[in-house]
Amino acid sequence: MNPQEEQNIFWTALEYEEKVRTEDWFWALGIIIIASSIAAIIFNNYFFAALIVIGGLILGFLAIKKPELIAHELGPKGLKIKNRIYRYENITAFYVQEEPTPVLFIKSERVFLPIISMPIEEDMAAEIHNAFISKGIPEEEMKLHLSEKMLESLGF
């Protein structure tokens, strides 16, 4: 067996935490969509009204979509999430949050959404932390973005 293969760390996690939404949640979404689009029509902004309706419908469909199980692999070249590889040389920092739930944050050189968060298994936190440290990647405390916290509180 190749010694590099032994260093690989594998785990799977849901794409996002599935939320149970009641019928009332969908009624509230519908009322907000209808009221907002009517207000846009009153102000003769038909394009915005159509945008609100389309956005609301997409939001409703995404709310009922089941999360996908994503495979993660931390190997010799970098972090592989599904089919995308984030090479170590493109990762500028990492952080392993252990409380309240274990989450791995990586900061990449990407311009759009440079910080990526993914749930990890509780017993893997130290092993993942050591793997990043051994590659010389600096540790930098990171947290969920305010927008993500707001969306969570709204039930998304």
C-alpha positions in Angstrom: 0.0 0.0 0.0 1.2 3.5 -0.9 2.1 5.5 2.2 0.4 8.6 0.8 -2.9 6.7 0.7 -2.7 6.1 4.4 -2.5 9.8 5.0 -5.8 10.5 3.3 -8.7 11.4 5.5 -12.2 10.6 4.2 -15.6 11.7 5.5 -19.0 12.4 4.2 -21.4 15.1 5.3 -24.8 16.5 4.2 -24.6 19.4 1.8 -26.5 21.5 4.3 -28.5 20.8 7.5 -32.0 19.8 6.5 -34.7 21.9 8.1 -38.2 20.7 8.7 -40.5 23.4 7.4 -44.2 23.4 8.4 -47.1 24.3 6.1 -47.2 27.6 7.9 -43.7 28.4 6.6 -44.8 27.9 3.0 -47.9 30.0 3.6 -45.8 32.8 5.0 -43.5 32.6 2.0 -46.5 32.7 -0.3 -48.0 35.7 1.5 -44.7 37.6 1.4 -44.3 36.9 -2.3 -47.8 38.0 -3.2 -47.7 41.1 -1.0 -44.3 42.2 -2.4 -45.2 41.6 -6.0 -48.5 43.5 -5.6 -46.6 46.4 -4.1 -44.1 46.3 -7.0 -47.1 46.3 -9.5 -48.7 49.3 -7.6 -45.4 51.2 -8.2 -45.4 50.2 -11.9 -42.3 48.0 -11.5 -43.5 44.9 -13.3 -40.0 43.6 -13.9 -39.3 43.6 -10.1 -42.7 42.0 -9.5 -41.8 39.2 -11.9 -38.4 38.9 -10.3 -40.0 38.5 -6.8 -42.4 35.8 -8.0 -39.6 33.8 -9.8 -37.2 34.2 -6.8 -40.0 33.1 -4.4 -40.8 30.0 -6.5 -37.1 29.1 -6.7 -36.8 29.6 -2.9 -39.8 27.3 -2.4 -38.4 24.6 -4.6 -35.0 24.8 -2.8 -36.8 24.6 0.6 -38.2 21.2 -0.3 -35.0 19.8 -1.9 -33.3 17.1 0.1 -29.6 17.7 0.9 -27.1 15.6 -1.0 -24.4 13.5 0.8 -21.1 15.0 -0.1 -17.8 13.1 -0.1 -14.7 14.9 1.3 -11.1 13.8 1.1 -8.0 15.4 2.6 -5.1 14.0 0.7 -1.5 14.7 -0.3 -2.6 17.3 -3.0 -5.3 19.1 -1.1 -8.9 19.0 0.0 -11.3 17.3 -2.4 -15.0 18.2 -2.0 -17.1 16.1 -4.3 -15.2 16.5 -7.6 -13.4 19.8 -6.9 -9.9 19.9 -5.5 -8.7 22.8 -3.4 -4.9 22.5 -3.6 -2.9 23.3 -0.5 -1.0 26.1 -2.3 -4.4 27.8 -3.0 -5.6 27.5 0.6 -4.5 30.6 2.6 -5.8 29.6 6.0 -7.9 27.1 7.8 -9.8 26.8 11.1 -11.4 23.7 12.8 -14.3 24.8 15.0 -15.2 22.1 17.5 -18.0 23.7 19.4 -21.1 23.7 19.1 -20.7 21.5 16.1 -17.5 20.5 14.4 -16.9 22.6 11.2 -13.9 23.0 9.0 -13.4 26.4 7.4 -10.9 27.0 4.6 -10.0 30.3 3.1 -9.0 30.0 -0.6 -7.7 32.5 -3.1 -11.1 32.6 -4.9 -12.5 36.1 -5.3 -16.2 35.0 -5.0 -16.9 33.2 -1.7 -13.3 32.7 -0.5 -14.3 31.1 2.8 -15.8 27.6 2.6 -17.3 25.8 5.5 -18.1 22.1 5.8 -19.2 19.9 8.7 -16.7 17.3 9.9 -17.0 14.3 12.2 -16.3 15.0 15.8 -13.5 12.5 16.2 -11.7 13.8 13.1 -11.2 17.4 14.3 -7.7 16.8 15.7 -6.6 14.7 12.7 -7.8 17.3 10.2 -6.1 20.1 12.2 -2.8 18.3 12.2 -3.0 17.5 8.5 -3.3 21.2 7.7 -0.6 22.3 10.2 1.8 19.7 8.7 1.3 21.3 5.2 2.3 24.7 6.7 -1.1 26.3 6.3 -1.7 29.0 8.9 -4.6 28.6 11.3 -6.9 31.6 11.4 -10.1 31.8 13.5 -13.2 32.0 11.2 -16.9 31.9 11.8 -20.1 31.7 9.8 -20.7 34.8 7.8 -23.5 37.1 9.2 -25.6 36.5 6.1 -25.4 32.7 6.7 -26.5 33.2 10.3 -29.4 35.4 9.2 -30.5 32.8 6.6 -30.3 30.1 9.3 -32.5 32.1 11.7 -35.1 32.5 8.9 -35.3 28.8 8.3 -33.0 28.3 5.3 
